[in-house]
Amino acid sequence: MWINTSTLFHRYNACVNVTGSAAAAVDFRPDASASPQQIVQYWIDRLISRPIAQDKKRVLLEALGQRTGSDAQRRVVQLIVSMPEYQLC
């Protein structure tokens, strides 16, 4: 079974570990011209591939703030991979 209480916990931890790793295969280099809204939408599109509720998007924008560097983007990705929408994609 792909998702149950045990596998969900391990899947979440694996995703956070991969995105938190400095050697992660994910490219967190920011586009210098991208706004925080564009960055959040980019990661939603890339990781979930469907719209999410506006209140959840707002949380991601607040987490990013005006920081668009790789560490800030990594935190946003970690939040996205912890969302139920990601777990079901």
SULDA-V153586 format. One record per pair of residues at least 12 apart in sequence whose C-alpha atoms are under 6 Angstrom apart, sorted by sequence separation. I is the first residue (numbers start at 1). J is the second residue. D is the distance in Angstrom with one decimal. If there is no record, write none. Layout:
i->I j->J d->D
i->I j->J d->D
This chain:
i->48 j->86 d->5.4
i->30 j->69 d->5.8
i->29 j->70 d->5.5
i->48 j->89 d->6.0
i->28 j->70 d->4.8
i->16 j->78 d->5.4
